[in-house]
Amino acid sequence: MSTNAARAMPDWLDADITTLPDLLKQAGYATAHFGKWHLGEEEFYPTKHGFDVNIGGMHTTPLATWAPRRTTA
């Protein structure tokens, strides 16, 4: 399996590209990211790429605080 470095690609999302959330916001939609974000540290977080809300696996938001839980009756 190739790594990003082996393909001369960064390990983060380029801040200069237009993302789908950017386009959706231009069309009047609200956007949110749910889940893990493996596209860079704080300066590259989802809210820096067009998402209005980020609920996910960042270092400051533990997954356990919002994940669905199975309960028994």
C-alpha positions, 0 to 999 in steps of 0.5 A, spaced: 500 500 500 502 506 498 503 512 503 501 519 501 509 521 502 511 515 497 506 519 492 508 526 493 502 528 497 501 531 503 497 528 509 492 534 510 487 537 506 489 543 501 486 549 504 486 552 497 481 547 494 474 548 494 470 542 498 463 539 497 461 543 503 464 550 501 459 549 494 453 546 499 454 553 503 454 557 497 447 554 495 444 555 502 445 549 505 448 548 513 453 543 513 456 538 518 461 533 519 460 527 523 466 522 525 473 521 524 477 527 521 484 524 518 486 530 514 491 534 518 491 538 525 487 544 528 489 548 522 486 543 517 479 541 522 473 540 518 470 547 520 476 550 516 474 547 510 466 549 509 463 545 515 459 549 519 459 544 525 464 538 527 462 532 531 467 527 531 473 524 533 478 530 534 483 530 540 478 535 544 471 531 542 472 524 545 468 519 541 464 516 547 461 523 548 456 522 542 456 515 539 450 511 540 450 506 545 446 499 545 442 498 551 438 492 554 431 492 556 
